[in-house]
């Protein structure tokens, strides 16, 4: 497989038909093969059973897990904590009904429970009037009154919520969310709004950290800078790129880069022979040590930029 050089990679999404989803992903991004309801679209995943499959170029049909094991840090970059394990999981969430109230483990709880820790970020792609998320707990909480102490935030397109492990959280109807997280499926339900799915009270109690607060970063105003770093964590960094002119981007040996087209349209020329066109909902993984030439093809073009 290493006879071919790495290049910008696009993937087939993996869809999840969880009961709280709707049909926004299919409608907004013109996707014909989603289930109904479609709660989640796993845009980039190497987790067993939900591996992303390459959709372009010489590696078409190859799973992200296989590419990671084959290329290691040549695909991930030197900052990746494990050279043969893809470190991120990136999803779209269509919240048509409320998400369960849940919590993810931090390093301490993950070790106790035999799972992997999970820190995540939510970027609000769209929000209906009055839509909310709940993240963190207000003072005075007890185990019996936890649901009464959820911290509520109204959501607007462009808002970011930083959700470290240990934070109790949920999202209400009307939110379309771009989610970046560590590659872990560890999530423990505290409440499911009476829908009858399994709850995990013992594991959740081990994970909840009442003192840990979420960060709500409101949508930024337009500035003269097109690329804005919005959040840096020990696990990943997240930026927005409002593409107003032709410009270059480079990846170093430190990290891969993931671009997601949130709105507009852009062309992406790269080291390989076939330029890409990015439409809303398109995601591309850029390996380390690549040079890109980006050109906006629509007046308002925003790319979401994730690195390690």
C-alpha positions as CSV (number, residue, x, y, z in Angstrom):
1,X,0.0,0.0,0.0
2,X,2.9,2.3,0.7
3,X,3.7,2.4,-3.1
4,X,1.2,5.3,-3.2
5,X,1.9,8.6,-1.4
6,X,-0.6,10.0,1.0
7,X,-2.9,12.7,-0.3
8,X,-6.1,14.6,0.9
9,X,-8.6,11.8,1.7
10,X,-12.4,11.9,1.6
11,X,-14.6,9.3,3.2
12,X,-18.0,7.6,3.0
13,X,-20.0,8.6,6.2
14,X,-21.3,6.0,8.6
15,X,-24.9,6.7,9.6
16,X,-26.6,5.9,13.0
17,X,-30.4,5.7,13.2
18,X,-30.7,6.5,17.0
19,X,-34.3,7.4,17.9
20,X,-33.6,11.1,18.7
21,X,-32.6,12.0,15.2
22,X,-34.4,13.5,12.2
23,X,-33.8,14.1,8.5
24,X,-31.8,17.4,8.6
25,X,-28.5,15.7,7.6
26,X,-30.1,14.2,4.5
27,X,-31.9,17.4,3.5
28,X,-29.2,19.9,4.2
29,X,-26.3,18.0,2.7
30,X,-28.2,16.2,-0.2
31,X,-27.5,12.7,1.1
32,X,-29.7,10.1,-0.4
33,X,-28.6,7.0,1.6
34,X,-29.3,8.0,5.2
35,X,-31.6,6.0,7.4
36,X,-34.7,7.6,8.9
37,X,-34.3,8.9,11.5
38,X,-30.7,9.7,11.1
39,X,-29.3,11.0,14.4
40,X,-25.6,10.8,13.7
41,X,-23.3,10.8,10.7
42,X,-19.9,9.6,11.6
43,X,-17.7,11.6,9.3
44,X,-14.4,10.3,10.4
45,X,-14.0,7.2,12.5
46,X,-11.6,4.3,12.9
47,X,-13.5,2.7,15.7
48,X,-14.2,-1.1,15.2
49,X,-17.5,-1.6,13.3
50,X,-17.8,2.0,12.3
51,X,-14.7,2.5,10.2
52,X,-14.6,5.3,7.6
53,X,-13.9,4.1,4.1
54,X,-11.9,6.2,1.7
55,X,-14.0,7.6,-1.2
56,X,-11.3,9.1,-3.5
57,X,-8.0,8.3,-5.1
58,X,-5.7,5.3,-5.0
59,X,-6.8,4.3,-1.5
60,X,-10.5,4.2,-2.4
61,X,-12.3,1.4,-0.6
62,X,-9.6,1.2,2.2
63,X,-10.6,1.7,5.8
64,X,-9.2,4.5,8.0
65,X,-8.1,1.9,10.5
66,X,-6.0,0.1,7.9
67,X,-4.5,3.3,6.7
68,X,-3.6,4.3,10.3
69,X,-2.0,1.0,11.0
70,X,-0.1,1.1,7.7
71,X,1.2,4.7,7.7
72,X,1.2,5.5,11.5
73,X,2.6,9.0,12.2
74,X,3.0,9.7,8.4
75,X,-0.8,9.9,8.5
76,X,-1.3,11.2,12.0
77,X,1.7,13.4,12.7
78,X,4.2,13.3,15.6
79,X,1.7,14.8,18.1
80,X,-0.6,11.7,17.9
81,X,-0.4,9.9,21.3
82,X,-0.4,6.4,19.7
83,X,1.1,5.9,16.2
84,X,-1.2,3.1,15.1
85,X,-4.5,4.4,16.6
86,X,-6.5,7.2,15.0
87,X,-7.0,9.7,17.8
88,X,-10.2,11.5,16.7
89,X,-13.9,10.8,16.1
90,X,-15.8,13.4,14.1
91,X,-19.6,13.4,13.8
92,X,-22.7,15.3,12.7
93,X,-25.6,15.3,15.2
94,X,-29.1,16.0,14.2
95,X,-30.9,16.6,17.4
96,X,-34.6,16.2,16.6
97,X,-35.5,15.1,20.1
98,X,-33.5,15.5,23.3
99,X,-30.2,13.7,23.7
100,X,-29.9,11.6,26.8
101,X,-28.4,13.3,29.8
102,X,-24.9,11.8,29.9
103,X,-21.3,12.0,31.0
104,X,-17.9,10.9,29.7
105,X,-15.0,9.6,31.7
106,X,-11.8,11.5,32.4
107,X,-8.5,9.7,32.7
108,X,-9.1,8.6,36.3
109,X,-12.6,7.2,35.7
110,X,-11.5,5.7,32.4
111,X,-8.8,3.7,34.1
112,X,-11.2,2.5,36.7
113,X,-13.8,1.5,34.1
114,X,-11.4,0.0,31.6
115,X,-12.4,2.4,28.8
116,X,-10.9,5.4,27.1
117,X,-11.4,9.0,28.1
118,X,-13.5,11.4,26.0
119,X,-13.2,15.1,25.7
120,X,-15.5,16.7,23.1
121,X,-16.4,19.9,21.3
122,X,-19.7,20.9,19.8
123,X,-19.8,23.5,17.0
124,X,-23.4,24.6,16.3
125,X,-24.0,24.5,12.6
126,X,-27.6,25.5,12.9
127,X,-30.1,26.1,15.7
128,X,-33.9,26.6,15.7
129,X,-35.2,29.6,17.6
130,X,-35.1,28.8,21.3
131,X,-32.8,25.7,20.9
132,X,-30.7,24.8,23.9
133,X,-27.9,22.7,25.2
134,X,-27.3,21.7,28.8
135,X,-23.7,21.5,30.0
136,X,-22.4,21.4,33.6
137,X,-24.2,21.8,36.9
138,X,-25.4,24.8,38.9
139,X,-24.4,25.1,42.6
140,X,-26.2,23.1,45.2
141,X,-26.6,20.0,43.2
142,X,-27.1,16.6,44.9
143,X,-27.5,13.2,43.2
144,X,-31.2,13.4,43.8
145,X,-31.6,16.9,42.2
146,X,-29.1,16.6,39.3
147,X,-31.6,17.2,36.5
148,X,-32.8,20.3,38.2
149,X,-29.3,21.8,38.2
150,X,-28.4,21.4,34.6
151,X,-26.8,24.6,33.2
152,X,-28.8,25.7,30.2
153,X,-27.5,27.7,27.2
154,X,-29.4,29.0,24.2
155,X,-27.6,28.1,21.0
156,X,-26.9,30.0,17.8
157,X,-25.1,29.1,14.6
158,X,-21.4,29.4,15.1
159,X,-21.4,28.8,18.9
160,X,-18.9,26.4,20.4
161,X,-19.2,24.3,23.5
162,X,-16.1,22.9,25.0
163,X,-17.1,19.8,27.0
164,X,-14.2,18.2,29.0
165,X,-14.7,14.8,30.4
166,X,-16.7,14.7,33.6
167,X,-19.3,17.3,32.5
168,X,-23.0,16.3,32.6
169,X,-24.5,17.4,29.3
170,X,-27.3,17.0,26.8
171,X,-28.8,18.9,23.8
172,X,-32.3,19.9,23.0
173,X,-34.3,19.7,19.8
174,X,-33.4,22.0,16.9
175,X,-29.6,21.7,17.0
176,X,-27.4,20.6,14.2
177,X,-24.0,19.9,15.7
178,X,-20.5,19.3,14.3
179,X,-18.8,17.2,17.0
180,X,-15.1,16.7,17.5
181,X,-14.0,14.2,20.2
182,X,-11.4,11.8,21.3
183,X,-11.8,8.4,19.7
184,X,-13.9,6.7,22.4
185,X,-17.4,5.4,22.7
186,X,-17.5,5.7,26.5
187,X,-20.7,7.5,27.4
188,X,-22.9,6.9,30.4
189,X,-26.6,7.8,30.5
190,X,-27.9,9.5,33.6
191,X,-31.4,10.0,32.3
192,X,-33.2,9.4,29.0
193,X,-36.3,11.4,29.3
194,X,-38.5,8.4,29.9
195,X,-37.6,6.6,26.7
196,X,-36.7,3.4,28.4
197,X,-33.1,2.9,27.2
198,X,-30.6,1.5,29.6
199,X,-29.2,3.9,32.2
200,X,-25.7,3.7,33.8
201,X,-26.0,5.2,37.3
202,X,-23.0,3.5,38.8
203,X,-20.6,4.3,36.0
204,X,-21.9,7.8,35.7
205,X,-21.4,8.5,39.4
206,X,-17.7,7.5,38.9
207,X,-17.4,10.0,36.0
208,X,-19.3,13.1,37.1
209,X,-17.1,16.1,38.1
210,X,-19.4,18.8,39.4
211,X,-16.7,21.4,39.6
212,X,-15.6,21.1,36.0
213,X,-17.3,23.8,33.9
214,X,-18.1,23.9,30.2
215,X,-16.9,26.8,28.0
216,X,-19.5,28.5,25.8
217,X,-17.7,30.4,23.0
218,X,-20.2,32.6,21.2
219,X,-20.1,33.0,17.4
220,X,-17.4,35.4,16.4
221,X,-17.9,38.6,14.5
222,X,-16.3,39.0,11.1
223,X,-12.8,40.3,11.3
224,X,-10.0,41.0,8.9
225,X,-8.4,37.7,9.8
226,X,-9.9,34.8,7.9
227,X,-8.4,32.0,10.0
228,X,-9.3,32.2,13.7
229,X,-8.2,29.7,16.3
230,X,-11.3,29.2,18.5
231,X,-10.2,26.5,20.9
232,X,-7.0,24.7,21.9
233,X,-7.1,21.6,24.2
234,X,-4.5,19.0,25.1
235,X,-6.2,16.7,22.6
236,X,-7.1,18.8,19.6
237,X,-7.3,22.4,18.3
238,X,-10.2,23.9,16.5
239,X,-10.4,26.9,14.1
240,X,-12.7,28.5,11.6
241,X,-11.6,29.7,8.2
242,X,-13.8,32.2,6.4
243,X,-12.4,31.8,3.0
244,X,-12.6,35.2,1.2
245,X,-9.7,34.9,-1.2
246,X,-7.4,32.3,-2.7
247,X,-4.9,31.3,0.0
248,X,-2.5,28.5,1.0
249,X,-2.5,26.2,4.0
250,X,0.3,23.9,5.1
251,X,0.4,20.9,7.4
252,X,3.6,20.2,9.2
253,X,5.0,17.0,10.5
254,X,3.3,17.6,13.8
255,X,-0.3,16.9,12.8
256,X,-2.9,16.0,10.3
257,X,-5.6,18.5,9.5
258,X,-9.3,17.9,9.0
259,X,-11.4,20.4,6.9
260,X,-15.2,20.4,7.0
261,X,-17.1,22.7,4.7
262,X,-19.8,24.3,6.9
263,X,-21.1,26.6,4.2
264,X,-20.3,27.8,0.8
265,X,-18.1,26.1,-1.8
266,X,-14.3,25.8,-2.3
267,X,-11.7,24.2,-4.5
268,X,-8.8,22.5,-3.0
269,X,-5.6,22.0,-5.0
270,X,-2.9,19.9,-3.5
271,X,0.3,17.9,-4.1
272,X,-1.6,15.2,-6.0
273,X,-3.1,15.3,-9.5
274,X,-6.8,15.7,-8.8
275,X,-8.1,19.0,-7.2
276,X,-11.1,18.6,-4.9
277,X,-14.3,20.6,-4.7
278,X,-15.7,21.0,-1.2
279,X,-19.5,21.5,-0.8
280,X,-21.4,21.9,2.4
281,X,-21.1,18.7,4.4
282,X,-17.9,17.6,2.8
283,X,-15.0,16.6,5.0
284,X,-11.4,16.0,3.9
285,X,-8.4,14.7,5.9
286,X,-5.1,16.3,5.1
287,X,-2.0,14.3,6.0
288,X,1.1,15.9,7.5
289,X,3.6,17.8,5.3
290,X,1.1,18.8,2.6
291,X,0.6,22.2,0.8
292,X,-2.9,23.2,-0.1
293,X,-4.3,26.0,-2.4
294,X,-7.8,26.9,-1.4
295,X,-10.1,29.1,-3.5
296,X,-13.6,30.2,-2.5
297,X,-16.3,29.4,-5.1
298,X,-19.1,31.1,-3.2
299,X,-19.4,34.4,-1.4
300,X,-19.7,33.0,2.1
301,X,-17.5,30.0,2.5
302,X,-16.6,28.7,6.0
303,X,-14.4,25.8,6.7
304,X,-13.9,24.2,10.1
305,X,-10.3,23.2,10.8
306,X,-9.3,20.5,13.3
307,X,-5.8,19.5,14.2
308,X,-4.1,17.6,17.0
